[in-house]
Amino acid sequence: MSSSARPPRWTAAEMDAYEQARALLNAVIAAYSGRIGAAPSREAARALREERAPLLAERDSLTADDRERVAEILRRMPELLRSVREGGVGE
């Protein structure tokens, strides 16, 4: 390793956690998108879009440096994903 090489900014575990968090966010966003496409009315679709919007913003702003946010996403997203897939939101 040359003297100019820097140590990695994140550990492999931190990068894995970040990638898992993004994947979970993407899965929840996709579940919402599916529900929006099948919404029975414009009002229902609008409500689902409003619920999905913060997730889009969170995904777009998330970085591997956000260790606490990554951990929180890993804790709460699996349940939200189940709920969205089962139709337990937006109705």
C-alpha positions in Angstrom: 0.0 0.0 0.0 1.4 3.4 -0.9 1.8 6.1 1.6 -0.9 8.1 -0.1 -3.5 5.4 0.2 -6.1 6.1 2.8 -7.9 3.6 4.9 -11.5 2.8 3.8 -14.1 5.4 4.9 -16.5 2.7 6.0 -16.2 -0.9 7.1 -17.6 -3.7 5.1 -20.3 -4.2 7.8 -21.3 -0.5 7.5 -21.5 -0.7 3.8 -23.6 -3.9 4.0 -26.0 -2.3 6.5 -26.3 0.8 4.2 -27.0 -1.4 1.1 -29.6 -3.4 3.1 -31.3 -0.2 4.3 -31.5 1.2 0.7 -32.8 -2.2 -0.5 -35.5 -2.1 2.2 -36.4 1.5 1.3 -36.6 0.5 -2.4 -38.8 -2.5 -1.5 -41.3 -0.3 0.5 -41.3 2.3 -2.2 -42.0 -0.4 -4.8 -44.8 -1.8 -2.7 -46.4 1.6 -2.4 -46.0 2.1 -6.1 -47.9 -1.2 -6.7 -50.6 -0.1 -4.4 -50.9 3.3 -6.1 -51.3 1.6 -9.5 -54.1 -0.5 -8.1 -55.8 2.2 -6.0 -59.5 2.2 -6.3 -59.8 6.0 -6.6 -57.7 9.1 -7.3 -58.0 10.0 -3.6 -56.7 6.7 -2.5 -53.8 7.0 -4.9 -53.0 10.5 -3.7 -53.0 9.4 -0.1 -50.6 6.6 -0.9 -48.3 9.0 -2.8 -48.3 11.2 0.2 -47.3 8.3 2.4 -44.6 7.2 0.0 -43.1 10.7 -0.5 -41.0 10.8 2.8 -39.5 7.4 1.9 -38.4 8.7 -1.4 -36.7 11.7 0.3 -35.2 9.5 2.9 -33.7 7.2 0.3 -32.4 10.0 -1.8 -30.6 11.7 1.2 -29.4 8.5 2.9 -25.6 8.0 3.0 -23.4 5.3 4.6 -22.3 8.1 7.1 -25.9 8.1 8.5 -25.3 5.1 10.8 -28.2 5.9 13.2 -30.6 6.4 10.3 -29.4 3.2 8.7 -30.0 1.3 11.9 -33.4 2.8 12.3 -34.4 1.9 8.8 -33.2 -1.7 9.3 -35.4 -1.9 12.5 -38.6 -0.3 11.2 -38.8 -1.0 7.5 -39.4 -4.8 7.5 -42.7 -4.2 9.4 -43.7 -1.3 7.2 -43.0 -3.4 4.1 -45.2 -6.2 5.5 -48.0 -3.7 6.2 -47.8 -2.0 2.8 -47.8 -5.4 1.0 -50.8 -6.6 3.1 -52.7 -3.4 2.4 -52.6 -2.2 5.9 -51.8 1.4 5.0 -53.4 4.1 2.9 -57.0 3.0 3.3 
